[in-house]
Amino acid sequence: MRTDIDVVVIGGGQAGLATAYFLRRAGLDYFVLDDQSAPGGAWRHTWNSLHLFSPAQWSSLPGWQMPVSHDTYPSRNEVIDYLARYEDRYHFPVRRPVHVKSVSRVQDGLLVTAAHEEWLARAVVSATGTWSAPYVPDYPGRENFGGRQMHSAQYRNPDDLRGQNVLVVGGGNSGAQILAEVSTVCNATWVTLQEPVFLPDDVDGRVLFERATAKWQALRDGRTIMAPVGGLGDIVMVAPVREARARGVLHAMRPFSHFDADGVVWSDGTHSRVDVVIWCTGFRPALKHLDPLQICDANGLPRTDGTRASDEERLWFVGYGEWCGAASATLIGVMRSARDAAGDIAQYLRAIQPRSTSAP
């Protein structure tokens, strides 16, 4: 079956829902295609104890504020519940589970293909995020290591790590928070490329978003600003991380030389036995569905003008991070990118011929 439609949004997480909000306001005909079995996007796959590091009022999507949490910072379950209620509140046309296999060019638009259905869209928004594309560096000897390896995308809780030697690799917030948690039950070692940057205890997501906003406004106005030290990638001192600091475990070592069968060898030749490695080494944009368009460079990223693809005028990107919008991978920050993309799409569709009716 093929359906003709104005806009297809691929991805039903926070970025897809924010975009749907503005497409709805623009009166456009659209579908949201989500490959998850239920609402919540990537939040369904985070570790159990994860909390935001901004209060609810600073962590909301456009149009409806997240309910105030019992804690200062909402938990993952509260975020999932909010996203489900947000979707229901606005009656977004979300189809799930639908795994989009490809987006390709055809004469009248972009053809979005899933297993048993196709959509001919005059515009497409890719909002698939990064969680389904975890990145693990090609570390020397990694294939010879006989222990267990997992990415932060697979980590849920430390229950099955009790008493083991665990290596946490990665210097961002996920590395710090997972190190803080697993170090309560096992012998944990933290490895980072550089010395981690710890933000002052009174700096949380509110301050970081304000700094990202100031940067965005300066870039928009052609100004340069001297931004304070600290960005979205630096470590926020949430309660578990502060507690790890108090226990004296919040210190990191520089990278080891290579893996061997039962552990790692450090640059000075010493050996450490390792049972489990947790890679907190980030993610890459999940863009495989766009392979037929051949618009990504050697780094796997498309060129963009704002949120719009430079090499495909019918394609927009929302929610992947700085390359398609300042703070666009955050709950509150995605609003700007979603609004800009929906506004551009509405303007583009008004300028081209009305969609002709065709039979499925």
PEVEN-V579452 format. One record per residue. N is the residue number from 1. RES is the residue in one small letter. BURIAL is b if it has 16 or more other ideal C-beta (glycine too) atoms within 10 Angstrom, else e. Layout:
[[N & RES & BURIAL] [N & RES & BURIAL]]
This chain:
[[1 & m & e] [2 & r & e] [3 & t & e] [4 & d & b] [5 & i & b] [6 & d & b] [7 & v & b] [8 & v & b] [9 & v & b] [10 & i & b] [11 & g & b] [12 & g & b] [13 & g & b] [14 & q & b] [15 & a & b] [16 & g & b] [17 & l & b] [18 & a & b] [19 & t & b] [20 & a & b] [21 & y & b] [22 & f & b] [23 & l & b] [24 & r & b] [25 & r & e] [26 & a & b] [27 & g & e] [28 & l & b] [29 & d & e] [30 & y & b] [31 & f & b] [32 & v & b] [33 & l & b] [34 & d & b] [35 & d & b] [36 & q & b] [37 & s & e] [38 & a & e] [39 & p & b] [40 & g & b] [41 & g & b] [42 & a & b] [43 & w & b] [44 & r & b] [45 & h & b] [46 & t & b] [47 & w & b] [48 & n & e] [49 & s & e] [50 & l & b] [51 & h & b] [52 & l & b] [53 & f & b] [54 & s & b] [55 & p & b] [56 & a & b] [57 & q & e] [58 & w & b] [59 & s & b] [60 & s & b] [61 & l & b] [62 & p & b] [63 & g & e] [64 & w & e] [65 & q & e] [66 & m & b] [67 & p & e] [68 & v & e] [69 & s & b] [70 & h & e] [71 & d & e] [72 & t & e] [73 & y & b] [74 & p & b] [75 & s & b] [76 & r & b] [77 & n & e] [78 & e & b] [79 & v & b] [80 & i & b] [81 & d & b] [82 & y & b] [83 & l & b] [84 & a & e] [85 & r & e] [86 & y & b] [87 & e & b] [88 & d & e] [89 & r & e] [90 & y & b] [91 & h & e] [92 & f & b] [93 & p & e] [94 & v & b] [95 & r & e] [96 & r & e] [97 & p & e] [98 & v & b] [99 & h & e] [100 & v & b] [101 & k & e] [102 & s & e] [103 & v & b] [104 & s & e] [105 & r & e] [106 & v & e] [107 & q & e] [108 & d & e] [109 & g & b] [110 & l & b] [111 & l & b] [112 & v & b] [113 & t & b] [114 & a & b] [115 & a & e] [116 & h & e] [117 & e & e] [118 & e & b] [119 & w & b] [120 & l & b] [121 & a & b] [122 & r & b] [123 & a & b] [124 & v & b] [125 & v & b] [126 & s & b] [127 & a & b] [128 & t & b] [129 & g & b] [130 & t & b] [131 & w & b] [132 & s & b] [133 & a & b] [134 & p & b] [135 & y & e] [136 & v & e] [137 & p & e] [138 & d & e] [139 & y & b] [140 & p & e] [141 & g & e] [142 & r & e] [143 & e & e] [144 & n & e] [145 & f & b] [146 & g & e] [147 & g & b] [148 & r & e] [149 & q & b] [150 & m & e] [151 & h & b] [152 & s & b] [153 & a & b] [154 & q & e] [155 & y & b] [156 & r & e] [157 & n & e] [158 & p & b] [159 & d & e] [160 & d & e] [161 & l & b] [162 & r & e] [163 & g & e] [164 & q & b] [165 & n & b] [166 & v & b] [167 & l & b] [168 & v & b] [169 & v & b] [170 & g & b] [171 & g & b] [172 & g & b] [173 & n & b] [174 & s & b] [175 & g & b] [176 & a & b] [177 & q & b] [178 & i & b] [179 & l & b] [180 & a & b] [181 & e & b] [182 & v & b] [183 & s & b] [184 & t & e] [185 & v & b] [186 & c & b] [187 & n & b] [188 & a & b] [189 & t & b] [190 & w & b] [191 & v & b] [192 & t & b] [193 & l & e] [194 & q & e] [195 & e & e] [196 & p & b] [197 & v & e] [198 & f & b] [199 & l & b] [200 & p & e] [201 & d & e] [202 & d & e] [203 & v & b] [204 & d & b] [205 & g & b] [206 & r & e] [207 & v & b] [208 & l & b] [209 & f & b] [210 & e & e] [211 & r & b] [212 & a & b] [213 & t & e] [214 & a & e] [215 & k & b] [216 & w & b] [217 & q & e] [218 & a & e] [219 & l & e] [220 & r & e] [221 & d & e] [222 & g & e] [223 & r & e] [224 & t & e] [225 & i & e] [226 & m & e] [227 & a & e] [228 & p & e] [229 & v & e] [230 & g & b] [231 & g & e] [232 & l & b] [233 & g & e] [234 & d & b] [235 & i & b] [236 & v & b] [237 & m & b] [238 & v & b] [239 & a & e] [240 & p & b] [241 & v & b] [242 & r & e] [243 & e & e] [244 & a & b] [245 & r & b] [246 & a & e] [247 & r & e] [248 & g & e] [249 & v & b] [250 & l & b] [251 & h & e] [252 & a & b] [253 & m & e] [254 & r & e] [255 & p & b] [256 & f & b] [257 & s & e] [258 & h & e] [259 & f & b] [260 & d & b] [261 & a & e] [262 & d & e] [263 & g & b] [264 & v & b] [265 & v & b] [266 & w & b] [267 & s & e] [268 & d & e] [269 & g & e] [270 & t & e] [271 & h & e] [272 & s & e] [273 & r & e] [274 & v & b] [275 & d & b] [276 & v & b] [277 & v & b] [278 & i & b] [279 & w & b] [280 & c & b] [281 & t & b] [282 & g & b] [283 & f & b] [284 & r & e] [285 & p & b] [286 & a & b] [287 & l & b] [288 & k & e] [289 & h & b] [290 & l & b] [291 & d & e] [292 & p & e] [293 & l & b] [294 & q & e] [295 & i & b] [296 & c & b] [297 & d & e] [298 & a & e] [299 & n & e] [300 & g & e] [301 & l & b] [302 & p & b] [303 & r & e] [304 & t & b] [305 & d & e] [306 & g & e] [307 & t & b] [308 & r & b] [309 & a & b] [310 & s & e] [311 & d & e] [312 & e & b] [313 & e & e] [314 & r & b] [315 & l & b] [316 & w & b] [317 & f & b] [318 & v & b] [319 & g & b] [320 & y & b] [321 & g & b] [322 & e & b] [323 & w & e] [324 & c & b] [325 & g & b] [326 & a & b] [327 & a & b] [328 & s & b] [329 & a & b] [330 & t & b] [331 & l & b] [332 & i & b] [333 & g & b] [334 & v & b] [335 & m & b] [336 & r & b] [337 & s & b] [338 & a & b] [339 & r & b] [340 & d & b] [341 & a & b] [342 & a & b] [343 & g & e] [344 & d & b] [345 & i & b] [346 & a & b] [347 & q & e] [348 & y & e] [349 & l & b] [350 & r & e] [351 & a & e] [352 & i & e] [353 & q & e] [354 & p & e] [355 & r & b] [356 & s & e] [357 & t & e] [358 & s & e] [359 & a & e] [360 & p & e]]
